[in-house]
Structure formats: structure tokens, C-alpha cells
Amino acid sequence: MSFLEEVKSLFGSVEDAWVVDLKRLQEYEGVERLDELINFLILVRQGKCPDYEAVAKTAELDSLGDGDYYRFKPKDVPFFNSADKGLNTNYLPIYISELTGLVDKDSCVCAFSMIQLSYVAHSGHVLRWEEEKAIKLSNLIVMLTFYLEDFDKPEYPLPEFDSTFFKKISKIGWEDKRAKQLEHDIYYGCFADANYLTGVPAIFGRTFGHADLYFMACNAIRNGRDSVNCDDVVAGYFIIFKILLTDIRTYVWKYYDSDNDPKITHWWDKLI
């Protein structure tokens, strides 16, 4: 039985368009972990990933927080300060990568949203003030940015960085048309449709898509490349899947240090 016949036997002819989109992904030979991603998308479409759906559907909430948000000046937090200086701002009402670059400030914000969604889903309640604050100030986003799926490795030290890293991200593009087409075929051909057909809110898919570009670019840089290739495209999905399916609360608090609160001035430390 061919791959197309096998998938048709799971879904029936009524979903031939989605089946053909999956078949198209099979044409990308040699892409690392692509088969694994295809299998995961099939499970999502079959409704066999309840943990994933539970996290994704938290996007339906009117607000992820209790309304009392932690506010700070971006320049006072190293990660935000560096990202603010290095990443471009999208002034357009729509996303056009040719004009704004693959990764912009919105992409970085969406990466944070994935952490927030995971936290809310695993805690079973909207974010309280101290939780929202911890997510914003935690170095978890730093570990994710530089170590990606290895963010939970205890032996990995907190990396040093500045705006140079983010300026590099802002200039990154596609390695070739094949990589760009693969991203399109996965996202629009399979991922978005699988979410829609299982009741996942569209806003989740759009947020996921922007965060995905951020992690694709980070993966490329980590592997010494200045452009996103097909392997990076697939890696971006698995990075976010790990964020969503892991009880991220453990790592938010592990990488959070209340002493780094920019609203508190520990001036007395300098006197010791």
C-alpha cells in the first residue's frame, strides 16, 4: 500500500485535499525528522493528541492573565533590551517577509505567547500577577533562543548575548525556494487544516506560525548557518511542540531570579 493509499484509508475520500497535501510532504527527501512531523500531524488530525489540543485551545480565552499585568521598561531587562535593539518592527497590517524579514519583534512576542499558553494549560488557571511577571523575567526564553530543544539540559550554562545576535536574526532569510516551499506546504497544507478540522482556534495557528519562524532562525544560527533550510523548518515545529507538551512551569521558575527584578534596586549589594 502506498503512502497516499494508507493515509486515505485513515480519513476517507472526503478529505482528499488534506491527504494530497500530506503526500506532497513525502516529496521532500532527506529532511531530518520530517517523517516524524508528518506522523504527529496525522495524530493531530485524528484527534489523538489531547494534550496538544488542550494547550492550543487556551488561545480561546479572552485573556491569559487575571488583568493585573506586570509592567516594566524593556531597556531594564537584558533579553528585551537586546531584542528591541536588534529586531525589526513590522509597521504593516499584514506580514510580508520580503519587506519585514522572516523574524521581527512580533515573532519574538509570539514565542513568549507559546510559553504563556503552555503555563496556563498546565496550571489550569489564567496567569496570576507573580506568574506573568516570572515568565517575562525568566531566562527560559534565553535558554530556548540559544539551546532550543535542549533548553532543559541542566549542564548548559546561561549564554551571554547582546543585540548583535538579534540583528543577525533580523537579516536571516530562506536558504532556497525549497525551504520556503516546505514551510508553506507544512503550515498551510497540513498544520493549519489539521488544527481547523479539530477545532483549534485560528488565532493559535497564527501565533504559532510567527513563533515558528523565530525558532527556525534560531536553529539555523545555532548550526552555523545564516539562512533557514529545510531541516530548520521542521526543527521549529518540534521546538514549539516541546514547549507546549512540557509542564513549562518547572522551567519558568527554574530560570527566574527575583533579584533581577528591574523595579527593585539592590543598591546595598554594592556596599557589601
C-alpha positions, -999 to +999 in steps of 0.1 A: +000+000+000+014+034-010+016+063+015-013+080-002-035+049-001-025+044+036-035+079+046-067+077+026-076+046+045-074+066+077-095+096+066-115+086+035-120+104+002-139+133+019-105+146+029-086+140-003-072+176-004-056+171+031-043+137+021-027+151-011-010+178+010+005+151+032+016+133+001+034+164-011+055+164+021+067+130+012+085+145-019+110+163+004+135+136+007+164+138+032+148+164+055+157+155+091+127+144+112+101+152+085+086+117+087+082+122+125+065+155+120+041+140+094+031+113+118+024+138+145+002+159+122-017+128+113-023+121+150-035+157+155-059+153+126-072+121+141-078+138+174-052+116+192-032+144+207-055+157+235-026+173+254-017+194+224-053+203+217-058+213+254-029+238+252-039+251+218-075+258+229-064+280+257-060+306+230-098+309+230-096+326+264-104+363+264-072+369+284-043+347+296-039+368+327-060+380+356-059+416+343-032+428+367-002+427+344+035+431+354+049+461+336+085+472+331+107+491+308+122+468+281+156+486+285+158+473+320+157+436+311+187+423+291+167+400+268+141+425+259+166+453+256+187+433+231+157+421+211+143+456+210+176+470+196+182+441+172+149+431+157+128+450+132+093+463+138+065+453+115+046+485+107+024+468+082-011+454+089-001+422+073+030+400+074+052+402+043+086+386+049+102+402+019+096+436+035+099+429+072+123+399+072+114+364+084+118+374+120+107+406+136+096+418+171+062+402+167+078+368+162+097+372+195+064+382+213+047+351+198+075+329+212+066+343+246+029+335+239+038+298+235+053+298+269+022+316+284-002+292+267+017+262+280+018+276+315-019+283+316-029+249+302-007+230+327-017+251+357-054+251+349-059+288+356-051+321+339-018+337+349-016+354+382+005+386+386+035+368+400+034+341+373+031+366+345+060+385+360+081+353+363+075+344+326+086+379+315+117+380+336+127+343+335+157+334+315+137+305+300+133+325+268+171+329+267+176+292+270+150+285+243+166+310+220+201+296+222+196+260+231+162+253+216+150+217+223+179+214+247+166+243+269+161+218+298+196+205+299+210+213+334+246+212+322+240+241+297+251+274+311+232+306+307+246+322+275+259+357+271+244+378+244+237+413+232+218+430+203+243+416+178+226+382+179+192+397+172+205+418+144+218+386+128+183+370+132+166+400+116+187+396+085+182+359+081+163+346+051+154+313+033+183+292+021+164+284-011+130+281-027+127+245-015+129+255+022+104+283+017+080+260-001+084+233+026+074+258+052+043+268+031+033+231+025+036+222+062+019+252+076-009+259+050-012+224+036-013+203+068-008+221+101-035+248+097-060+224+083-054+198+110-060+225+136-091+237+119-106+203+115-101+195+152-115+228+165-082+245+174-087+283+172-073+301+142-055+327+165-034+299+179-023+288+145-013+324+135+006+329+168+023+295+164+033+304+128+051+336+139+068+319+168+078+291+145+098+315+123+116+328+153+128+293+163+136+283+128+160+312+126+175+304+160+181+268+149+198+280+118+222+302+137+229+276+163+240+253+135+263+279+120+240+289+091+229+324+080+197+312+063+169+288+071+170+255+054+145+226+053+159+210+085+154+243+103+118+244+092+110+211+107+130+218+139+110+249+145+078+228+149+094+204+173+107+232+195+073+246+200+057+212+204+081+206+233+072+239+249+035+231+246+037+195+258+061+201+287+050+213+320+068+246+313+061+259+348+091+240+361+114+258+338+099+292+341+106+292+378+140+274+374+153+302+353+137+330+372+156+351+397+136+376+417+168+395+424+168+405+387+135+424+391+143+458+374+118+475+397+139+467+427+172+485+432+196+463+453+219+492+459+230+478+492+246+449+475+273+473+461+282+482+496+289+447+508 
